[in-house]
């Protein structure tokens, strides 16, 4: 059995931990991401469509897509 899957001294694999996040927390996280970039979601969408986002913006887009999925927003948008 792989050592990284075993808790201290136990022989059974570690159980995956479930993280609970509220809708308000996800919306706040989305707002913080946009604020850290100094842009609006509309402006970021335009840059993404034109293929000109920076590396930092591409990373933020990936995070925003995950948040959108968790919020059950449009699957092809962020």
N, C-alpha and C positions, 0 to 999 in steps of 0.2 A: 504494500500500500504506500502511496506517495506520502512523504513526510509533511509536505505543505498542506495536505488535506486533513491532518490529524491535529486535534486540539491537545493541549498539554497533558501528556500521560494517557490519553484516551486512545482506544483502538478503532473507534468508529470515525468516519469522515465528518468534517464540520458541516453543519446544516447551513444552507444559505440564509443570510439575514435579509429580512424584508424591511425596506425603508418606506415609511409612510410620509407622503408629502401632500399638503393641501393645495387646492386650486389657487388660493391666495398666495401661497408661497411660490408656486410656479409662475404666476403673473408677476410677482415681485422680482423673481430671478430674471425673467425676461426683461423687465424694465431696467434692472441693474446692468445687464449685458449691453443693452442699447445705450444706456447712459455712459458706460465705460468707453464705448466707441465714439460717443459724441454725435450720434446720428439717430434718425428715426427709422422705424421699420420699413416705411415706404422707400426711403433713400437707399437703405441696404438692399431691399428687393430689386431696385433699379440697377444697382451695381452688380448684383448677382446675375441678373438677366443679361447684362452686357459682358459678363465674364471678367470684370475688372476689380473685384474685391481684393484687399490685401490678405496676407496669410492670417493675420489676426482676425480679420473679418470672416474668412472661410471657417476658421475654428468656431467663431461665434455663431455662424450660420448653422453649423452642425449641432451646437447646443440648442439653438432656437428651434431646429427641426425636432429634436427630442422633446423639448417642452411642448411644442405644438401637438406632437403625437400624444403625450400624456394628458394634455388638455382636451384631446379629441377634436382639435381643430382640423382644418383641411390637411389631408395626408401629404399633399404635394407642395405645401407652402410652409412658411415659418412665421 
